[in-house]
């Protein structure tokens, strides 16, 4: 095996593939990144046994690519990453010598790394068929960031450790749902083409972290759903495949109220600053409770920390409609929820001191229902 290519392209692809690998995995062959060098492309493979990664580099993605000899290579990615970061030249030459060493050369430097036996690497099949979903990558990434706050990664019920996505045949959007039992997030994300059938699937918390990273800068995204598997195709040349979380996700959509006795319209930034001032977190990191006493004249915020002291503040710049309310919350949940919104004006709906508060954003044309946050109150008593 022998080739020349851009150092930065190689570093980027090896880094992506290596991120998938789990250093604690039992199968030693899966500790390496597998490279298959053909006459016109390099195929990168990596896996942790549950998540599989595949990327293809050719002349379109790397104009400097020059394949002189085909072959296969299995190498521990982190060692190659360290070498590539130390090299300053743009072009690198890679060649396998004596079947157990990879030589990385430039005009000035030469490195030699031990490699694994590529013949021992397991055969990985990638599914690129089934129900096809085409999404805007940046919109999906934003939706994940706005709703991931409500996932309990360590919940004993596996279904609650993930993000649920649902769609109805004929619709041109998917609904995201997440919940940890104390709060619920929902967000609509648009599809490039309408759904041809109903879909519902749940993605793991760990996978969502990978997706946030991989979707950054992605221009084109296609998703395939097939018999408990999901395959993400990024920019037509990189694939991420994994199994879906099994089980029926609870119908959390019914938890969102249809009407509210009390409605507030207020500035997000002003309210966030007040919540931050109320956040009297002690040295143990315990989050305080904030009490909201609301009527048509003012919003009174108060919190108490036995180790630190008390806080009270009155806000008057808001619109009020309905009945007075007194309600208390875990302040972290409110802070997380308000931070997910982009628009300055938000709408807050309240029912009672024991019913959830709902937050949505306000646009020029009315209330934006594509993102909603539901937060369960605490008992004032």
Buried (B, 14 or more C-beta within 10 A) or exposed (E): BBBBBBBEBBBBBBBBBBBBBBEEBEEEBBBBBBBBBEEEBBBBBBBBEBBBBBBBBBEEBBEBBEBEEBBBBBBBBBBBBEBBEEBEEEBBBBBBEEEEEBBBBBEEEEBEBEBBEBEEBEEBEBBEEBBBBEBBBBBBBBBBBBBBBBBBBEBEEEBBBBBBBBBBEEBEBBBBBBBBEBBBBBBBBBBEEEBEEEBBBBBBBBBBBBBBEBBEEBEBBBBBBBEEBBBBBBBEBBBBBBEBBEEEBBEBEEBBBEEBBBBBBBBBEEBBEBBEEBBBBEEEEEBBBBBBBBEEEBBBBBBBBEEEEEBEBEBEEBEBEBBEBBBBBBBBBBBBBBEBBEBEBBBBBBBEBEBBBBBBBBEEEEBBEBBBBBBBBBEEE
